[in-house]
Amino acid sequence: MKRSLLVGLIVFLSAANADAGWSVTVRAKCRWWSKQYVAKAHAGCGVLLLCSQSSSSCGTAYASCSKMCSVGSASSSSYCGPSGWGGTSNATGVGWAGLEGNDGGTEDSASQNRLEGSVIFDEAARAVIILVNDGEFEATADGSFSELEATISTIQGTEADPVDDAVAQPAADSVLWHGGMRVEQGDVAFSGELTAQDLEPAVDRSATGALLVRTARVAKAIAVPAGVSLDDIEVTIRCDSGFGNRVTPSYTNFLRGDGNTDGNVDLGDAIAGLNYLFRGSKTPTCMDAADANANGRFDLSDPIFTLSWFFLGGPQPPAPGPFECGPHPGGRSIGCASYPICGATPAGDA
């Protein structure tokens, strides 16, 4: 009876805040094992991913999701094809009972994004050109966020057209260019190799601190290294809306399970994770390291996984593992802003 009540309470708490996102992947050509266009969308409430769609095609791919949460709603959609790509996501409302509700969310919390553009593989110039026709990113100043991530990578080292519950991240050593933008707490921040000059954004702040970033008619050209064929390159655009502590991936070496970044995976990491989830302690600086079971999310299952391995002989934390520093192995990454034990050098350059 007590176990059922605990499970029910966790489900209720995690269903309180909305989260939505989408991604598109464009490749230079269509192959039987790797379609040219991929579209993904997901929507959920808190740590529960309630809807995930993915499609791939040599024509045009579409994906969409929509879910109502105990407070608020989440929806997303995307398309990708010969005429271009685009997507939207919207997340509104965060209940006081949400696992991340200690960040100050209310029913008025909201974030949204909209972006459309195209990709050109320019063989003559040996460059990939990302075109952004029009876009908007908006978030209220209460922990809500809206973010963009763009990655150019080689197809080798990535899973072909994955259809799991998340946006697949390329292996660190396959990344040629990576950049991001995040709108949060009345501010806009850029990461990786993307800058404000690249997007030339227009920023509007409301009296309540909400932030709206607009961008249009942008062309960003990225040179392709010698020896790399444009036929083996893919471009992934990811956008998310939600509430809480999400971090754009940075492809930093880390130890899996070391959530408190002290260089060891032990009881202290499980305690730190529980304190973050339920007592409002500081956000782990390397969320990928805190994601002990490598499911692409940080939730109650991660401290439990660590305790099971440490005391009960359960499965060892997956790659890169708890003993040797290494890069994210691919699949979903939730980011690693800093992991000084292994150094801050991107894994692909190590």
C-alpha positions in Angstrom: 0.0 0.0 0.0 2.8 2.4 1.0 4.7 1.6 -2.2 1.6 2.4 -4.3 1.1 5.7 -2.6 4.7 6.6 -3.1 4.5 5.8 -6.8 1.3 7.7 -7.1 2.8 10.7 -5.4 5.9 10.8 -7.7 3.6 10.6 -10.7 1.4 13.4 -9.5 4.4 15.6 -8.6 6.1 15.1 -11.9 2.9 15.7 -13.9 2.7 19.3 -12.7 5.0 21.2 -15.1 5.0 21.2 -18.9 7.9 20.6 -21.2 8.0 20.5 -25.0 10.5 20.4 -27.8 11.3 19.6 -31.4 14.2 18.9 -33.7 15.0 18.5 -37.4 17.9 16.8 -39.1 19.0 17.5 -42.7 21.5 15.4 -44.6 23.0 16.0 -48.0 21.5 12.9 -49.6 19.1 10.1 -49.0 20.3 6.6 -48.3 18.5 3.4 -47.5 20.0 3.4 -44.0 19.9 7.1 -43.3 17.0 9.2 -44.7 17.7 12.7 -45.8 15.1 14.4 -43.6 14.1 13.7 -40.0 11.5 15.5 -37.9 10.9 14.9 -34.1 8.6 16.3 -31.5 8.0 15.6 -27.8 5.8 16.9 -25.0 5.5 16.0 -21.4 4.8 17.0 -17.8 7.8 17.3 -15.5 10.0 14.2 -15.7 7.2 12.3 -17.6 7.7 12.3 -21.3 4.0 11.6 -22.4 4.3 12.0 -26.2 7.2 11.4 -28.6 7.0 11.3 -32.4 9.7 10.8 -35.0 9.6 10.4 -38.7 12.2 10.2 -41.5 11.8 10.5 -45.2 13.4 11.2 -48.5 10.4 13.6 -49.1 9.0 15.6 -46.2 8.9 14.4 -42.6 6.4 15.6 -40.0 6.0 15.2 -36.2 3.7 16.7 -33.6 2.8 16.2 -29.9 0.3 17.9 -27.5 -0.4 17.1 -23.8 -2.4 18.7 -21.0 -0.7 18.7 -17.6 -2.2 19.1 -14.1 -1.2 22.8 -14.5 -0.6 24.0 -18.0 0.0 22.3 -21.3 2.8 21.4 -23.7 2.8 21.1 -27.5 5.3 20.9 -30.3 5.5 20.2 -34.0 8.1 20.1 -36.7 8.6 19.5 -40.4 11.6 18.9 -42.6 11.9 18.4 -46.4 13.2 19.7 -49.7 11.4 23.0 -49.2 13.0 23.7 -45.8 12.5 22.9 -42.1 10.6 24.5 -39.3 9.1 23.9 -35.9 7.2 25.3 -32.9 7.0 24.4 -29.2 4.9 25.9 -26.4 4.9 25.1 -22.6 2.6 27.0 -20.2 1.9 26.7 -16.5 4.0 25.2 -13.7 2.2 23.9 -10.6 3.5 24.5 -7.1 3.8 20.7 -6.7 6.2 20.3 -9.6 9.5 18.6 -8.9 11.2 21.8 -10.1 8.5 24.1 -8.6 11.0 25.4 -6.0 12.4 27.6 -8.8 9.3 29.8 -8.4 7.0 28.7 -11.3 3.4 29.6 -11.3 0.3 29.1 -13.5 1.5 32.1 -15.5 4.9 30.5 -16.4 5.2 30.2 -20.1 7.7 29.8 -22.9 7.5 29.3 -26.7 9.6 29.2 -29.8 9.1 29.2 -33.5 11.8 28.8 -36.1 12.0 28.1 -39.9 14.8 28.0 -42.4 16.7 25.7 -44.7 20.2 24.1 -45.2 22.5 24.3 -48.2 25.4 21.9 -48.8 27.6 24.0 -51.0 30.1 21.7 -52.7 31.9 24.5 -54.5 32.5 26.5 -51.4 33.2 23.4 -49.2 30.7 24.8 -46.7 27.4 24.1 -45.0 25.1 27.1 -45.0 22.3 27.3 -42.4 19.6 29.8 -43.4 17.1 31.1 -40.9 14.1 32.8 -42.5 12.2 33.8 -39.4 12.1 32.9 -35.7 10.9 33.9 -32.2 12.0 32.7 -28.7 10.1 33.9 -25.6 10.1 33.1 -21.9 8.7 34.6 -18.7 11.2 35.7 -16.1 10.6 32.9 -13.6 12.7 29.9 -14.5 10.9 29.4 -17.8 13.3 28.9 -20.8 13.3 28.7 -24.5 16.4 27.5 -26.2 18.0 26.7 -29.6 20.8 24.3 -30.4 22.4 23.8 -33.8 24.9 21.0 -34.5 26.8 20.1 -37.6 28.4 16.6 -37.4 29.5 13.7 -39.5 27.0 10.8 -39.8 29.5 8.3 -38.5 29.1 7.8 -34.8 25.4 8.6 -34.8 22.4 6.4 -34.6 20.6 6.3 -37.9 17.1 7.9 -37.5 16.5 7.0 -33.9 12.9 6.9 -32.7 13.3 6.9 -29.0 11.9 9.4 -26.5 14.5 12.1 -27.1 16.6 14.0 -29.6 19.7 12.0 -30.3 23.0 13.8 -29.8 25.9 13.0 -32.1 29.0 11.4 -30.6 31.4 14.0 -29.4 34.2 13.1 -31.8 31.8 13.6 -34.8 30.9 17.2 -34.1 32.3 19.8 -36.5 30.4 22.8 -35.2 28.0 23.4 -32.3 26.2 26.4 -30.9 23.2 27.4 -28.9 21.1 30.2 -27.6 19.0 30.3 -24.4 16.3 32.8 -23.4 15.8 32.7 -19.6 15.3 35.0 -16.6 15.0 38.1 -18.7 18.2 37.5 -20.5 19.6 35.8 -23.6 22.8 33.8 -23.6 24.8 32.2 -26.4 27.0 29.1 -26.1 29.5 27.2 -28.3 30.3 28.8 -31.6 27.0 30.7 -32.0 27.0 34.4 -31.2 24.6 37.3 -31.1 26.3 38.6 -34.3 25.4 35.3 -36.1 21.6 35.8 -35.4 21.4 39.6 -35.2 18.5 39.2 -32.8 16.0 41.9 -31.8 15.3 41.7 -28.1 12.1 43.0 -26.4 11.6 43.0 -22.6 8.2 43.5 -21.0 7.5 45.2 -17.7 7.3 41.8 -16.0 10.7 40.8 -17.2 9.5 38.4 -19.9 11.9 38.3 -22.9 11.1 38.0 -26.6 13.9 37.4 -29.1 13.3 37.7 -32.8 15.6 36.8 -35.7 15.1 36.8 -39.5 17.0 36.6 -42.8 20.2 35.0 -41.4 22.8 33.0 -43.3 25.5 31.2 -41.3 28.2 29.5 -43.4 30.4 26.8 -41.7 33.5 25.6 -43.6 33.9 21.8 -44.0 37.3 20.4 -43.0 39.5 18.9 -45.6 39.0 15.2 -46.0 35.3 15.3 -44.9 32.7 14.6 -47.6 29.6 16.8 -47.6 27.7 13.6 -48.3 28.6 12.4 -44.8 27.4 15.6 -43.0 24.2 16.2 -41.1 22.7 19.3 -39.6 20.5 19.1 -36.6 18.4 22.0 -35.2 16.8 21.5 -31.8 14.5 23.9 -29.9 12.9 23.3 -26.5 10.5 25.2 -24.3 9.9 24.5 -20.6 10.7 25.3 -17.0 13.6 24.4 -14.8 17.3 23.7 -15.1 18.0 22.5 -18.7 21.5 22.9 -20.1 22.7 22.9 -23.7 25.1 20.0 -24.3 28.8 21.0 -24.4 30.5 17.7 -25.2 32.8 17.7 -22.2 34.5 14.7 -20.8 33.0 13.4 -17.5 32.5 10.4 -15.2 29.0 8.9 -15.4 27.2 9.1 -12.0 29.4 11.8 -10.5 26.7 14.4 -9.9 28.6 16.4 -7.3 31.7 16.5 -9.5 34.2 15.5 -6.9 35.8 12.8 -9.0 34.2 9.8 -7.3 30.9 8.0 -7.8 29.5 7.1 -4.4 26.9 7.8 -1.8 27.5 11.5 -1.9 26.3 11.7 -5.5 23.0 10.0 -4.6 22.5 12.4 -1.7 23.4 15.4 -3.8 20.8 14.3 -6.4 18.1 13.9 -3.8 18.8 17.3 -2.3 18.6 18.9 -5.8 15.3 17.1 -6.6 13.5 17.6 -3.3 15.3 20.3 -1.3 16.1 23.0 -3.9 19.9 22.5 -3.7 22.1 23.9 -6.4 21.9 22.5 -10.0 24.6 20.0 -10.9 27.2 21.6 -13.1 27.4 18.5 -15.3 23.9 17.1 -15.8 25.2 14.3 -18.0 27.3 13.1 -15.1 24.4 13.3 -12.8 22.3 11.2 -15.3 23.6 8.0 -13.7 21.4 5.6 -15.7 22.0 7.5 -19.0 18.3 7.8 -20.0 18.6 11.4 -21.1 16.8 12.8 -18.0 17.7 13.6 -14.4 15.1 12.4 -12.0 14.6 10.2 -9.0 15.7 7.1 -10.9 19.3 8.4 -11.0 20.0 8.4 -7.2 18.2 5.1 -7.0 20.4 3.7 -9.8 23.6 4.9 -8.1 22.6 3.4 -4.7 21.7 0.1 -6.3 25.1 -0.1 -8.0 27.1 1.1 -5.0 25.4 -1.1 -2.3 23.5 -3.9 -4.1 25.7 -4.9 -6.9 23.3 -3.5 -9.6 24.4 -2.4 -13.1 27.4 -0.1 -13.4 26.7 3.4 -14.7 26.9 3.3 -18.6 29.5 4.9 -20.8 31.8 6.7 -20.2 31.4 4.9 -16.9 32.3 5.8 -13.3 36.1 5.3 -13.4 37.5 6.7 -16.6 36.9 10.2 -18.0 35.2 10.1 -21.4 32.8 11.9 -23.8 29.1 11.5 -24.1 28.7 8.3 -26.1 25.8 9.6 -28.2 22.0 9.5 -27.7 20.4 12.2 -25.6 22.6 14.6 -23.7 21.2 17.0 -21.1 24.5 19.0 -21.0 27.7 19.4 -19.1 28.5 23.1 -18.5 31.6 22.3 -16.4 33.4 19.2 -15.2 36.9 20.3 -14.0 38.0 16.9 -12.8 38.3 15.8 -16.4 39.2 19.2 -17.8 37.0 21.4 -19.9 38.4 20.4 -23.2 35.7 19.3 -25.7 36.0 15.5 -26.1 36.5 15.7 -29.8 39.7 17.7 -29.3 41.1 15.7 -26.4 
